[in-house]
Amino acid sequence: MTGARRGPGRPPRAEAAEGPDARTRILEAARAEFAERGYDKTSVRGIAKAAGVDPALVHHYFGTKDEVFAAAIEVSFEPELIVPAVLGESTEGIGERLARYFLSVWENPATRAPLLAVIRSALTHEAAAKVLRGFVLRRVLERVAADLDVPDPKFRAELAASHMIGIAILRYVVRVEPLASATPDEIVATVAPTLQRYLTEA
């Protein structure tokens, strides 16, 4: 029967054959949709339309909207790269490396827009906040904390993250001066010693 409906999560044969290209288009579309519309107004159907694929293909690759949201965050932060880059060979300079990497992600226009959507959505929508907490905790903070030789390493890592997220909100969302106009180097020089203390001092 030609009009039979496909089961959920089963992509059309032509779209499934596109493989990684289709997945990449979905992720790019998701980042753009979340950036423009926010979490609550973005739908899987809207992401699929923007990517030029069937909604079933979005479910096939990512499952729910929450999982697409998490994947869009991951594309911006790249935890597989950030964790080794921040940890380095030793804890010496870890505060500066964390601050510099975090700001480099926010200073890049390609990654800033979806991150702005993430922060704004997390402040107003519990589902988005839950996804962000889960991603930050599981994929970044817990992995950093595992390498810290300090009491309460997870708590220390969360303090460092709260410091940087607070800077992101004031600098990029609220745009408070003079923080909004400060150079990344100025911010790193001031913030790095505090992050270093959080992450290394007993």
Order of alpha helices (4+ residues) and beta strands (2+ residues): alpha-alpha-alpha-alpha-alpha-alpha-alpha-alpha-alpha-alpha-alpha-alpha
